[in-house]
């Protein structure tokens, strides 16, 4: 979006503004102001000319200008009606030197997740990827994924969903919130496994596939793959929670700094439960439909707040965690770790209390154990 268009939207969001004032603020002619206003009308905005100036009377439910209208953080929105993968597009923008850009697709057509599994990303969800360039070492990258999980969780709660976070970055609705007994089922899906919520890369470019608490090697790309609405045939349905969102994070960096970071939450927002696989849910299913443009704004604004105070991420994650206090089984590259999840440490390491003492897990596939297996 051009700087002029963004400035116009910002001015209109503040309230009635006259044509001459708009021309002065934008540095354009009155005729150019009129053309910009007409363009907004063509895109679905209701803009009326009242006695005290232009007034916005209606905003489209979704789209690039709709998201930028009233957005209180400085991100450029690149909106696509149809896109193969928002992460792929964000990586292209990274190669061009861009930063602080959010790629949003109404639907995605060529999404791939962990183990190159297919999943659908139809209209009704929020499929987006945020490109940032944090001035941090690669070891800090997982904190940005956790920050996005917190941001999505908070936006879902604002919409009325009793959301929480499963380690490391799945936003879920725990069945413990539905069942006072707190019964929790086993989850055989990777904590990093992709499904119909996360905008995954189409071609599998990652040099490492991990669980959202992973960071890239010095010269490679790391993928933290997610969950949400998978069409995978082996996705378990009796797992103690309903999955709302997952997050795919990819990074390129050097030994001492991040070059770029692409964080792609895929969120089941206004999707009908009939269109979701068993075990998944949506904001609409839990609390009713919402305006996606507002939902995206809340996610971006909350993420930006945490991005500016990275030390606040882990405390915020702990407060929203469903995993902490549960009996878990973590499948790692070196074996299985079973015990009680008791804490999370920088930069996203899960602390598990086992019979052999505390163990720290940096990446793995997490199961919440059934009560019969010793879970809470």
Helices and strands as residue ranges (DSSP letters): H 3-13, H 19-26, H 30-42, E 46-50, E 53-58, H 64-68, E 76-83, H 86-95, E 101-108, G 114-116, E 126-132, G 138-140, H 141-158, E 164-166, E 170-174, G 175-177, E 208-210, E 221-224, E 241-253, E 258-267, G 273-275, H 283-287, H 292-307, H 312-320, E 327-332, E 335-345, E 349-354, E 357-361, E 365-368, G 371-373
